Amino acid sequence: MSDELATVQEALPIDAPPERITESKRYRWFEVILVLLVSFGNSLFGSLFALANGRGLSPYSPDSRWTMGILQELTSLLLLVYVLSRRRMRLGDLGLRWSFGELGTGLAVAVVSYLTYAAGYILVHSLHGVFFSSSTSGLTPLQAFGHPSIIAIPFILLNPFFEELIVRAYLMTEVRNLTGSWTLSAALSILVQFSYHLYYGWERAISVSFLFLVFSIYYARTRKATPIIIAHGVFDILAMARLW
């Protein structure tokens, strides 16, 4: 099967009436929204709550939070696999492939994205200082996640696959096929990822979006998901090590 997902028109017979094409597009938009809500709806709500109240929304113990996070991400990935299977697609069609070269590329993407993030942080922090007299920072990583236990390890290993396959590879591919625009697909991907990181506060959430910008540009140009999963994993592991 081709690396490119079929467009709406290609997925239907050549002589399909316009009504069927419109119905197919609507159904695919519904699938996109469903996958995003199941995957990130809870995170978005918690992020907005933390932004508004300056504290996290967590009725669970730290270990329970990690366990619930693992369950949430596995459920979301299974939903993604199911949605793809309805069109006889696999995760490999979103660019998930393995090779030693992918590892080196992923590390290179991590370096480039970190440098872009550093430059973006300096820019955002400087502009924030010009227009605002006080800090509007949100939660720190320690406040958001607490001191991680060993249960956090499988979560950290799973999270890069969860985020990058859904909010990057799947979302960008679907939006590109439905609208014909890689620019719009990248913008929506960054916006979704930015929204559920707002618990960091506006300044840091905007700054970390520079990482997402590099990931989105790379995926739009290469259609390869593995390197950005590796790059994302590097940042998650480093963040977890700091919490420990």
Buried (B, 14 or more C-beta within 10 A) or exposed (E): EEEEBBBBEEBBEEEBEEEEBEBBBEEBEEBBEEBBEBBBEBBBEBBBBBBEEEEBEBEEEBBEBBBBBBEBBEEBBEBBEEBBEEEEBEBEBBBBBEEEEBEEBBBBBBEBBBEBBEEBBEEBBEEBEEEEEEEEEBBEBEEBBBEBEEBBEBBBEBBBBBBBBBBBBBBBBBBBBBEEEBEBBBBBBBEBBBBBBBBBBBBBBBBBBBBBBBBBBBBBEEBBBBBBBBBBBBBBBEEBEEBE
